[in-house]
């Protein structure tokens, strides 16, 4: 139509992107090894300014070495090898100073099939995140193996003994052995449950089944269970301050949060464990306090990491409990912190929002 503006780009038209907008480091090198481009992310990762690198030889500016100490560019040998070679898979390289990066390369050929290499496009990423992930996985395997070995050894030992010498034992001896087997089987079940919880939290697949939950009633139930299991009746003290609003929560998950915090206070703290439930502006806050040594302020951000076992704290457990607690609280839209309690121990305080969920 006459007079209509035809300069507006089509929604599907290509949008030019600057190399500096890319989240990963980018280096472009010609077939002779001269640097054509260095983006901002690559400069940040390597500490080399683009203006100091462009036009220089890659071996002089970026003397990358693989974990075996070989020069990366010499090892890549863009001009050599098969003419069908178009890429180098991601690998670790070191820059001067010892920092590790993840490097991948694409060999650009003209013509595309079987031609000479005209450019090498290199991408760089910080290897720290992957190294932390790999360490976390190694810690997980080590922890699981350690935690499973003891109960499974006990189960195997007692069952083998009973099967081989059943008639030699009295009924009381059989009962003690079977109770030990039952206890160790429960320990294995708890570990597997914790690992499944960790997997769901990390993958975002944790599902909540919300209903109205009376938090003080859940605390009383858990305290009664611990007292019935042998804890001293006066070990726990519950304070409910003010009128609490209605909270729609996953009852099983709230029980798990409270049980883990009570277990943590009993295992690592001393004296009376005080649970305070109080209303806040947008929900309910729950504090679980002990009278032990507490947690140093500089360690407050670490306690919710996987496998955390602070120096001086008693051994026991997998080190996953507080990580799971944080994931469950955040899945409800709440927060959790730890600070020094008024009595001098640790004060774990979590909050959950009030109100009916959208679907209710």
N, C-alpha and C positions, 0 to 999 in steps of 0.2 A: 504494500500500500504506500502511495506517495506520502512523504513526510515522516514515515515511520523510522525510528532509530534502529539501524541494523548493526551497530557496533557492539552490542551486548554479547559477550562470549557465550557460546552454547554451554549448558550445564555439564556436558560430558567432555568439554574441551580440556586439553592438557594444561595443567597449571605449572609454570616454571618454578622450580625449587632451587634455592641456593644451597651449595655444599655446606655452608656454615649452619644451615638449619637442621642438618642430619644429626641424630643423637649419637651415632658412632663416629669414630675417627675415620677419615678418608684421605688416602694418599694416592695420587696418580703419577705413574712413572713411564717414561718412554722406553723404546726398545733398547736404548743404550744405557739405561740406568739413570737418566737425568730426571729430576723431580719437576713435574708440571703443575701440581696442585697439592696443597695441604690445607685441610679445613680446620675450623676452630677447635673441634673436639680432638683432632689428632694433635694439635699444638698443646692442648691442655694435658693430654695423656703422656706426651713425650717430653714436654718442656722446651720444645724447639719452635721458634716463631716462624710463621709461614714465609715472611719476607727474607728470612735468613736461609730458608731451605730451597725455595723455588729456583731452579736453574742449576742446582748443585747435584753432585753424584750421590745416589742413595746410600752407598757404602760409607761415604764420609759423614753424612748428616744423621742417618739412622742405621748405625751398625748393629742391627738386630742379630741376636744369636739364639739358636735353639737350645733346649735343655742340655744337649750334649756338647755345647760350646762351638758348634759349627756356625759359620757365617750364613745367615739366612738367604741373602741374595745370591751368593755363590751356590748354595745348595739348591735354590729354586731353578737357577739356570734357564731363564726364559727362552733363550735362543736354542737350547738343546732339547733333548728328549723327543718323544713322539709328537707329530704335528696334530694329533687328535687331542692333545692335552689342553684343557681350557681352564682348569681351576686347581687351587690348592686348598684342601679342607682346613678348617680352623685348627690352629695349633698354638702352643705356648711359645712365646719368644721373650727374651730379656733385653731391656734397654740398659745403657750405661747407668750404674747406680744400683742395679739389681732388681728393679721393678719388673714384674711379669705382666705381659699383655697377651690377649688372645688375638691372633692375626689370621686372616683368611685372604686369599688372593684370587683374582680372575685374570686370565690371560686373554686379551682381546686380539683376535686374529683377523687379517684381511687378505683374501676373502675368509669368511667365517669358518668354512670347512677346509682344513689343511693349509691355511695361509700362514704367512709370517706373523710373529708377534709384533704388534705396533704399540701396544700400551699394556701396562700392568696396573690393575686397580686393586688397591689394598684397603681392607677395612680393619680397624683396631677397636678392641673393647677392653675395659679394665677386667683383669682376671680375678680380682679380689672377691667378687660376688660368687663366681663359680667355685673358687677355692673354699670359701666359707660353706657353700652348699655341700661340697664333697667332704669337708671335715665333719659337717653335721651328719651326713649319711654314714660316715665311718664311725662316728660316736654312737649313732643309733644301733648299728650292727654290733659294736662292741658291748654296748649296754644291754641289748636284748640277749646276746649270748651269755653274758655274765649273770643276768637276772634269771635266765631260764635254767642255767646249769645246776644251780644249787637245789631248787625244788624238784627238778626232774631226776637228779641223782638220788635224792631222798625217796621219791616215789618208786623208782626202779629198784632201789635197795630193799625197801620194806616189802614190796609186792613179791620180789624174787625170794626173799627169806620166808615169807608166809607160804608161798606155793611149795617151797622145798621142805619146810619143816612145820607145817600147819599143826600136826598132832602133838608137837612137843611144847607148844605154848599154851598157857592158861587163857581163859576168856579175857581176863583183865589185860594181859600182855597183848593179845590180839586187838583189843579195843584201843589201846594206846597207839599201836602201829597204824591202825586204820584211821584214827583221828589225825595223826600226823600226815598221812597220805591225803586226807581230805583237806587239811589246812594248806598243804603245798599245792594241791590242785586249784584251790581258790586263789592262791598267789599268782599262779600262771594265768588264770582267767582274768584277774585284775590287770596284769601286764598287757595282755592281748586287747582288753577293753581300752586301756590308755593309748595304745598304739593306734587303734582304730579311731579314737577321738582326735589324736594328733593329725592323722591323715585327713579326716573330714574338715578340721579347722584350717589346715594349710591349703586344701583344695577348694574351700568355700562351699562344701556340700553339707554343712551342718544344718539340720532341719529342726525347727522349733514347733512344738505343739502347745499353743498358748491356752491358758485357762486362768481363772482367778486363783491366786496363790496367797495364802496366809503365811507370810514369812515367819513371824514369831512362832506359829504352830509348827512349822517345819523345823525350826531350831530346837524347840522343846522335844520333838520326836527324836531328833538326832542325839540330843543330850541323854535322853532316856535310854537309847540304844547303847551308848557308850558306858553309862552307869551299869546297865544290865550285863555288859561284857566285862565288868570288873573295875572300871574307873571309880575313883572316890566321888561320892555324891556331891561334896562341896567344891569340887574342882572347877565347876562351871557356874557362871552367873549371867543371867539374861536381864537386860534392861530395855524396856520399850518406852520410848519417850514421845509423848503426844499421840494424836490420832493419826493413824496411817491411812493414806489414800488406797484406793483399789488398784491392784497391780495384776496385769495379765502377763503371765510368764509360763515358761515350760517347767512344770513342777519337778520332773526328774532331773533336769539340768540344774535347777536351783538347789535341789538336794545334793547334787554332786559338788557344786561350788562350796556350799556350806560344809559338807563332810570333809572336803580336801583342806579347807582353811582350819577346821577344828583339828584334824589330824596333824597339820603342820604346826599348830600352836602347842599341841600335846607333845609331839615328837621333839621339837626344837626349842620350846620355851620352858618356863618353869612357873610355879605358883598357880594362881587362879586364872582361868581363861574367861575373859569378859566379852560378851556379845551384846552390842548396842544396836538397836534398830530404831531409826528415827526418820520422820518425814523431812524432805527437802523441797525446794521450790518446784522441781519438775518430776519428783519421784520419791524413792525411798533409798536411804543409805544404811548399809550394814557394816559395822566395824567388829573385827575379831582381834582381841588384844591378849597378849600374854605378859608375863613378868620376867622373861628371860633376859638375855644379853642384848636382844634387838638386832637390827641390821644397820650397818654404817650407811650414812647418807650417800656416799659415793657408789654403793652397791645397789641402791634402790632401783635403778633401771635394769639391773642384770637379773634380778630374782625371778623375773617372768620369762627368762629364756629357757630353751630346752636344756635339760641335763644340768641345770645350775645346782651346785652344792657348795654353799659358801664355806670359806675357811673357818674352822672351829665349830661348824654345825655338825650334829650327830649324823653318822651315815645311816642309810636306810632309804628305801624307796628308789624310784627310777630317775628322779630329777625332772619328771614330766608334769607333776601335779599342778604347780603354779602356772606353768605354760598353758595347761588345759583350762584352769580357772579363768585366766585372762581371756582366752578365746571364747569361752562360754558367756562371760560377762559382756564382752563386746558384741557377741551375736545377739544379745538382748537390747543393744543400743546403749549399754552402760559403760562405765569406766572403773578401773581398779588402781589403787596406789598403795604404797607401803611407807610408813613413817614411824617415828619413835612414839611409843605409847606413853600416856601420862605416868604409868607405873614403871617405865623404863624399858619395857620389852618392845616387841614388834606390834604395830597396829596396821592390819590389812583392812582397808576400807573400800567397799565397792558400792556402786550406785546402779539402780535400774529405774527406767522411766515408768510413769504411771499412765493410766488411761487404757481404753479399749483399743485393740488392734483394728486396722482398717477393715478386715474381713468380718469382724464380729458384729 
